Amino acid sequence: YMLGALHYADAITTVSPTYASEIQTPEFGEGLDGVLRERSYALQGILNGIDVAAFDPATDKRIAANYTVDDRSGKAVCKAKLQEELGLEVRDDRPLMVMVTRLTRQKGMDLVMYALDRILSGGVQVAVLGTGDRDYEDGLRYFQDKYPGTMAARIEFDPALSQRMYAAADMFLMPSKFEPCGLSQMIAMRYGALPIVRETGGLRDSVVPYNQYTGEGTGFTFANYNAHEMKDAVERAVRVYREEPEAWTGLVRSAMAADFGFERSAEEYARLYIDIL
């Protein structure tokens, strides 16, 4: 049925431009890459959006303190409150990196397990919220026991806690093996948490990698599905956080100002429907 639909549809869409290219390859096409290449002229990727009114640190009642891109003092309050809540050392000199995710290989958890010891021993606080494969759940509990005050694992589904984590975080780790679009990185940027992502699917389309020469960017990226590359990206982010506070502030401002509203996506869909007609 899917094959027939792809042959006869007037238009084919997916949720990011990069993923539209990726599904035309055997690695991502799930056996349908041939027909997607054949009909590439009808295939388009339109990046998803988020509800910017619901995800607004200036008005969000679910977080400890509100803040804006021009006055981020409330974010420091959110960080301290979350550190206290999760049993982490309450310190403003340590970067806090969070993950809100399904604990699966698709989300890059095998890379995280390989590199987490090095990351934690480097003085980065890590907090993870999610459920998934038992091996990853147990692995996170192990690191929480090994690094008390530095690592927190919450093996549960808790939307309210996830909101407090976005608001508190300095960095948001999302090293997905594949990601058609992804919304978490957009929410993280809205709350001033700089994403560290692999350049795949919507992650590539939504996160602008930091350029140390121009100061431009909204996060940090790595290309290959490799734990060492992921660790290097984390270490780059930590180095900027600790040694280049002005550059870090510029990145946070750019991330918080990025437009991921539904209006942008809706306009692209409207143009597509008009073109079909």
For each residue, the residues with C-beta under 8 A, 3 or more apart:
1: 4 5
2: 5 6 32
3: 6 7 32 35
4: 1 7 8
5: 1 2 8 9
6: 2 3 9 12 32 35 36 39
7: 3 4 35 39
8: 4 5
9: 5 6 12 39 42
10: 42 276
11: 42 44 272 275 276
12: 6 9 36 39 42 43 44
13: 20 43 44 45 46 269 272
14: 19 20 23 43 44 45 46 180
15: 19 45 46 47 48 180 181 202
16: 19 20 45 46 47 48 180 181 201 202 204 205 206
17: 20 21 44 45 46 47 205
18: 21 22 45 200 201 202 204 205
19: 14 15 16 22 23 28 45 178 179 180 181 201 202
20: 13 14 16 17 23 24 43 44 45
21: 17 18 24 25 45
22: 18 19 25 27 28 178 200 201
23: 14 19 20 28 29 30 32 33 36
24: 20 21 28 29 33 36 37 40 43
25: 21 22 28 29 33
26: 29 33
27: 22
28: 19 22 23 24 25 33 178
29: 23 24 25 26 32 33 34 36
30: 23 33
31:
32: 2 3 6 23 29 35 36
33: 23 24 25 26 28 29 30 36 37
34: 29 37 38
35: 3 6 7 32 38 39
36: 6 12 23 24 29 32 33 39 40 43
37: 24 33 34 40
38: 34 35
39: 6 7 9 12 35 36 42 43
40: 24 36 37 43
41:
42: 9 10 11 12 39
43: 12 13 14 20 24 36 39 40
44: 11 12 13 14 17 20 272
45: 13 14 15 16 17 18 19 20 21 205
46: 13 14 15 16 17 265 268 269 272
47: 15 16 17 181 202 205 206 264 265
48: 15 16 181 183 186 202 265
49: 52 186 260 261 262 263 264 265 266
50: 54 55 183 186 187 190 260 261 262
51: 54 55 262
52: 49 55 56 190 260 261 262
53: 56 59
54: 50 51
55: 50 51 52 60 166 187 190 191
56: 52 53 59 60 190
57: 60 63 66 67 68 74 75 167 190 191 192 256
58: 66 67 68
59: 53 56 66
60: 55 56 57 63 66 163 167
61:
62: 160 163 164
63: 57 60 66 74 78 163 164 167
64: 74 77 78 81 82 164 167 168
65: 73 74 75 77 78 81
66: 57 58 59 60 63 74
67: 57 58 71 72 73 74 75 78 192
68: 57 58 71 72
69: 72 192 252 253 256 257
70:
71: 67 68 74
72: 67 68 69 75 76 192 252
73: 65 67 76 77
74: 57 63 64 65 66 67 71 77 78
75: 57 65 67 72 78 79 167 168 191 192
76: 72 73 79 80 92
77: 64 65 73 74 80 81
78: 63 64 65 67 74 75 81 82 164 167 168
79: 75 76 82 83 92 96 168 169 170
80: 76 77 83 84 90 92
81: 64 65 77 78 84 85 164 168
82: 64 78 79 85 86 88 96 127 164 165 167 168
83: 79 80 86 88 89 90 91 96 125 168
84: 80 81 87 88 90
85: 81 82 164
86: 82 83 127 152 154
87: 84 148 149 152
88: 82 83 84 96 125 127 149 150 152
89: 83 94 125 149 150
90: 80 83 84
91: 83 94 125
92: 76 79 80
93:
94: 89 91 123 124 125
95: 124 125 170 171 237 238 241 242
96: 79 82 83 88 124 125 126 127 168 169 170 171
97: 119 124 125 126 127 169 170 171 172 173 196 234
98: 126 127 128 129 165 166 168 169 171 172 173 193
99: 112 126 127 128 129 130 172 173 174
100: 128 129 130 162 165 166 172 184
101: 107 109 128 129 130 132 174 184
102: 106 107 130 131 132
103: 107 109 128 130 131 132 133 136 137 140 155
104: 107 109 132 133 136
105: 108 109 110 133 177
106: 102 176 177 178
107: 101 102 103 104 132 174 175 176 177
108: 105 111 112 174 175 176 177 198 225 230
109: 101 103 104 105 112 113 132 133 136
110: 105 113 114 227
111: 108 114 115 175 225 226 227 230
112: 99 108 109 115 116 173 175 230
113: 109 110 116 136 139
114: 110 111 227
115: 111 112 118 119 227 228 230 231 234
116: 112 113 119 120 126 139 143 151
117: 120 121 143
118: 115 121 122 231
119: 97 115 116 122 124 126 231 234
120: 116 117 124 126 143 146 147 150 151
121: 117 118 147
122: 118 119 235 238
123: 94 150
124: 94 95 96 97 119 120 150 234 238
125: 83 88 89 91 94 95 96 97 150 151 152
126: 96 97 98 99 116 119 120 143 150 151 152
127: 82 86 88 96 97 98 99 151 152 153 154 165 169
128: 98 99 100 101 103 140 152 153 154
129: 98 99 100 101 154 156 158 161 162 165
130: 99 100 101 102 103 154 155 157
131: 102 103 137 155 156 157
132: 101 102 103 104 107 109 136 137
133: 103 104 105 109 136 137
134: 137 138
135: 138 139
136: 103 104 109 113 132 133 139 140
137: 103 131 132 133 134 140 141 153 155
138: 134 135 141 142
139: 113 116 135 136 142 143
140: 103 128 136 137 143 144 151 153 155
141: 137 138 144 145 153 155
142: 138 139 145 146
143: 116 117 120 126 139 140 146 147 151 153
144: 140 141 147 148 151 152 153
145: 141 142 148
146: 120 142 143 151
147: 120 121 143 144 150 151
148: 87 144 145 151
149: 87 88 89
150: 88 89 120 123 124 125 126 147
151: 116 120 125 126 127 140 143 144 146 147 148
152: 86 87 88 125 126 127 128 144
153: 127 128 137 140 141 143 144
154: 86 127 128 129 130 158 161
155: 103 130 131 137 140 141
156: 129 131 161
157: 130 131
158: 129 154 161 162
159: 162 163
160: 62 163 164
161: 129 154 156 158 164 165
162: 100 129 158 159 165 166
163: 60 62 63 159 160 166 167
164: 62 63 64 78 81 82 85 160 161 167 168
165: 82 98 100 127 129 161 162 168 169
166: 55 98 100 162 163 169 172 187 188 190 191 193
167: 57 60 63 64 75 78 82 163 164 191
168: 64 75 78 79 81 82 83 96 98 164 165
169: 79 96 97 98 127 165 166 172 188 191 193
170: 79 95 96 97 193 194 241
171: 95 96 97 98 193 194 195 196 234 237 241
172: 97 98 99 100 166 169 184 185 188 193 194 195 196
173: 97 98 99 112 195 196 234
174: 99 101 107 108 179 182 184 185 188 195 196 197 198 203
175: 107 108 111 112 196 197 198 222 225 230
176: 106 107 108 179 182 197 198 200 201 203
177: 105 106 107 108 198 200 225
178: 19 22 28 106 200 201
179: 19 174 176 182 198 200 201 202 203
180: 14 15 16 19 201 202
181: 15 16 19 47 48 201 202 206
182: 174 176 179 185 186 197 201 202 203 206
183: 48 50 186 187
184: 100 101 172 174 187 188
185: 172 174 182 188 189 195 197 202 203 206 207 219
186: 48 49 50 182 183 189 190 206 258 260
187: 50 55 166 183 184 190 191
188: 166 169 172 174 184 185 191 193 194 195 255
189: 185 186 192 193 194 195 206 207 218 219 255 256 258 260
190: 50 52 55 56 57 166 186 187 255 256 258 260
191: 55 57 75 166 167 169 187 188 256
192: 57 67 69 72 75 189 252 255 256
193: 98 166 169 170 171 172 188 189 255
194: 170 171 172 188 189 218 219 220 237 248 251 252 255
195: 171 172 173 174 185 188 189 203 207 218 219 220 255
196: 97 171 172 173 174 175 219 220 221 222 230 233 234 237
197: 174 175 176 182 185 203 204 207 219 220 221 222
198: 108 174 175 176 177 179 203 221 222 223 225 230
199: 203 204 209 221 222 223
200: 18 22 176 177 178 179 203 204
201: 16 18 19 22 176 178 179 180 181 182 204 205
202: 15 16 18 19 47 48 179 180 181 182 185 205 206
203: 174 176 179 182 185 195 197 198 199 200 206 207 221
204: 16 18 197 199 200 201 207 221
205: 16 17 18 45 47 201 202
206: 16 47 181 182 185 186 189 202 203 258 260
207: 185 189 195 197 203 204 218 219 221
208: 216 217 218 219 254
209: 199 217 219 220 221
210: 216 217 219 220 236 237 240 247 251
211: 214 215 216 217
212: 215 240 247
213:
214: 211
215: 211 212 247 250 251
216: 208 210 211 254
217: 208 209 210 211 220 251 254
218: 189 194 195 207 208 251 254 255 258
219: 185 189 194 195 196 197 207 208 209 210 251 255
220: 194 195 196 197 209 210 217 233 234 236 237
221: 196 197 198 199 203 204 207 209 233
222: 175 196 197 198 199 226 229 230 232 233
223: 198 199 229
224: 229
225: 108 111 175 177 198
226: 111 222 229 230
227: 110 111 114 115 230 231
228: 115 231 232
229: 222 223 224 226 232 233
230: 108 111 112 115 175 196 198 222 226 227 233 234
231: 115 118 119 227 228 234 235
232: 222 228 229 235 236
233: 196 220 221 222 229 230 236 237
234: 97 115 119 124 171 173 196 220 230 231 237 238
235: 122 231 232 238 239
236: 210 220 232 233 239 240
237: 95 171 194 196 210 220 233 234 240 241
238: 95 122 124 234 235 241 242
239: 235 236 242 243 244
240: 210 212 236 237 243 244 247 248 251
241: 95 170 171 237 238 244 245 248
242: 95 238 239
243: 239 240
244: 239 240 241 247 248
245: 241 248 249
246: 249 250
247: 210 212 215 240 244 250 251
248: 194 240 241 244 245 251 252
249: 245 246 252 253
250: 215 246 247 253 254
251: 194 210 215 217 218 219 240 247 248 254 255
252: 69 72 192 194 248 249 255 256
253: 69 249 250 256 257
254: 208 216 217 218 250 251 257 258
255: 188 189 190 192 193 194 195 218 219 251 252 258
256: 57 69 189 190 191 192 252 253
257: 69 253 254
258: 186 189 190 206 218 254 255
259: 264
260: 49 50 52 186 189 190 206 264
261: 49 50 52 264 265
262: 49 50 51 52 265 266
263: 49 266 267
264: 47 49 259 260 261 267 268
265: 46 47 48 49 261 262 268 269
266: 49 262 263 269 270
267: 263 264 270 271
268: 46 264 265 271 272
269: 13 46 265 266 272 273
270: 266 267 273 274
271: 267 268 274 275
272: 11 13 44 46 268 269 275 276
273: 269 270 276 277
274: 270 271 277
275: 11 271 272
276: 10 11 272 273
277: 273 274
